[in-house]
Amino acid sequence: MLTLILILLANAFSTLISIGLAAALSFRLLAGVVDRMVSVAAGVLLATALVQLLPEAIGSNLLDADRLGWVLTAGIVGFFILEKLTLIHHTHHHEGDPHEHPHGYDAHEAGRGAWPILVGDAFHNFGDGAVIAAAFLLDLRGGFLTAAAVFAHEVPHEIGDFMILLNAGFTRRRAFGFMLISGLSALLGGTAGYFLLDANRVLVPYALLIAAASFIYIALSDLLPEMMRRKPLSSSVPEVILVLCGVALAGLIRATLGHG
């Protein structure tokens, strides 16, 4: 029962608090802050996937190397297919950012993206909740680090979603309310993940691999390409430093929490 409480608290922190912080930043259009958070999030996600989740899945001794590789590959390809089908959506674009887009881009994105984003976020948050549950069931350190990685990604992610909702004509209060409702699905995902995975521990390594695939996919297909569009050295150097800071932050959290 203590593990379930920790799972729910971690989900509340990583998802619900991130929505509140994203709302505060979105309403002030702090583009520079968002860009920095995207860079840090990329480092945190990659380090968590490759240094925490993958080793935990391997260390369970429930998967051979071939199966581990195929599950990870299937996860990455699966997220690609889901995004192509618009069942999940990752955006960090917001009005007033320095990225160059065709005239009318924001209105077009808003018009076609508002409601699918809310539905996609609900599924995305549910999955995040289940991922955090799987990590906690293996060890507390992994649970806290996974929650931190989700939080690092969710803030810039939710900011992008907030801006699309506002561009679509949502009031600030209405956008915040719908995003909060969507965020509550993380608690449902955490609860469902806890009871399902606790009763079927053999599934935990698979859940960790899917989580790693998700983090790797988001970092490599969304966050890092976003930064590669900026050519000037004056922009590139700070971004590289911030990505490394994200990696270091994940390592620091892992070391601080000790060994599981």
N, C-alpha and C positions, 0 to 999 in steps of 0.2 A: 504493500500500500504506500510506503514511503517513496518507492520508485515512481509510482503513478503520480503522486503529488509533485515530485521533482519534474516529471515530464510535463505536467500541466503548467507549472510555474515557468519552466524554460520556454515553453511555447508561448505563454503570455508575454514573456520578455521579448523573445525573438520576433514575434509577429505583431502583437497588439501594440507594444511600445514603439516598435519601428513605424507603425502606421501613424501614431501620434507625432513622432519626430518628423516623419516625412511630410505630414500636413503642415507643421510649423515652418519647415523649410520651403515647401511648395508655395505657400501663401506669400512668401517673401521673395520668391524667384532667385534664390542664391545659387546661380549657375556654377560659379567657381567652386562652391562647397560640394555640389553634387558631383562635379567632375573628379574632385579629389577622392570622394567616397567611392566612386566607381573603380578608380585605380587601386585603392586599398582593398576593396571587396574582391577584385580579381586575384590578388595575392593570397588572401585568406582562403578563398574557395579552393584554389589549386593546392595549397599546402594542406588543408584539411582533408581533401580527397586523397592525395598521394602519400601523405605522411601519417594520417590517422585512420581513415576509413578503410583503405586498401589493406594496410598491415593488420588491422583488426579482423577483416574478413579472412585473410590468409591464416592468421594465427588461430582461427577457430578450428582448423584442421577438418572442416566439414566439406571443403571443396578442393578438387585437384586443380592443377595449374591450367589445364585445358578448359575445364568448365568455368573457372574464374575468368579467363580471358574472353570466353564466349558470352558470359553474362554481362561483363562490362561493355563489350562491343554492342550487344543487343540493346543495352540501356542507352548508350549514346545514339545509336541509330534510331531507337524508339523515340527519344526526345526530339530528334530531328524531324521525324515523321509527324509527331504531334504538333510541332510548331508549324510545319507546312500546312497541317489541317486547321490551324489557328485554334487548336484546343488549349494550347498554352501560349503565352505571349510575354516576351521580355522586352521592355523598352526603357531607355534612360534618356530619351529625347524630351525636351521641355521647351516651352516658349521662351525666347530670349537667350537660348544657348548659342555658342559660337559656331555650331555646325552649319554648313551650307546646305539648304534644301530648296527644291523648286518652289516657285510662288504658289501659295495655296496648300502647301504640304501639311501644315498644322490643321487646317480645317478638314482636309481629306482624312488625315489620321484620326481626328476626333470623330468625324461622322461615321466612320466604319468601325471604330474601335471601342466605343464607350461600353456598350453592354457585353460584347464578347470578352472584354478585359475583366469585368466583374465576375463573369462566370468562370473564365480561365483562372483568375486569382483564387477563387474558392477552391478549385481542384488543386491548384498549385500549393496553397496553404495547407490543405488537407494532407497532401503528400509530404510537405515539410514536417507536419506534426508527426506523421508515421515514421519519418526518417529519424527525427529526434528521439522518438520512443525506442526505435531499434538500437540506436547508439547507447542510450541509457541502459538498456537491458544487457548490453555486453559489458560496459563498465562506466562508472560515473564520469571519469575524465573525458571519455569519448562523447558522452552526452552533452557535457557543458561546452566542449570545443565545437561540436556540431551545431549547437544552439547559437554560439557566437558567430559561426560562419553564416548561418541562415540570417542572423540579424545584420551582419555586414552587407550581405547582398540585398536584403529586403528594403533597407532604407532608400538607396538610390532607385531600386525597382519600383517601389511604391510612389516615389516622387514623380517618376515618369508617368505612372498610371494616374496620379492625381492631376497632372497637367493636361492629360488627354480628356479626363472627365470635365475639368473646368473649361477647356476649349470647346467641349461638346455642349456647353450651356448649363452644366450642373452648378448649383450654388455651392459655396464652400461647405456649408453645413450638410447639404445633401450628399456631396461627394464624400465627406468624412464619414457620414452615417453608413453609406453603402460599402465603403472600404472596410469599416469596422465590422459590419455584418459578414463580409467576405473573410475577414481575418479570423472570425470565430471558428471557421472550419478547421483551423489548425488545432484547436482544442479537441475537436471531434476526431481529427486524424491521430492525435496523440493518444487519445483514449482507445480508439479502435486498434491502433498499432500495438498498444500495450497488451491488450487482452488477446489479440490474435497471435502476436509473436511470443508472448510469454507462454502460451499453451503449445506453441509450435517453434521451439527454439532452433530447430534445424533451418527455419526460414530467415533467421536473423542475418547470417552472412550474405544472403541474397539481397536483403533489404539494404545492407550497408553498401553493397556493390552498386545497386541502383542509385543510391544516394551519391556515391562517388561519381557515377556516370553523369548524374544531374549537375553536380558542381563543376565537373570538367567541361561539360557541354556549355553551360552558361558562361564560364570564364573564356573558353576558346572561341565560341561562336558569337558571343554577344559583347562581353566586356573588353577583351583585348582588341578585337577588330575596331571597336569604337575609338580606341586610342590610336590605332595605326593610321587613322585618317588624318591625323595632325602631323604635318611635315616639319615645321620649324624645330630646330634643336632646342630652342628656349622652352618649347612645350613638351618635347619628348623626354628630356632629362628629368624634370620633376615627376613625370608620370612613371618612368622606370623606378625612380627612387621610392615613389609611393607604393608601387607594386611590391617592391622588396620589403617595404615597411609592413605591408599586409602579410607577407610570408613570415617575417620576423614576429609579427603580432601573434599569428597562429602558433608559432614555435614557443613563444613566451607563455601563452595560455596553457599549452600542453605541458611545458616544464613546470609551471606554477602549480598545476593540478596534480602533479606527481604521476607515478606509474600506476596503471590499473592492475 
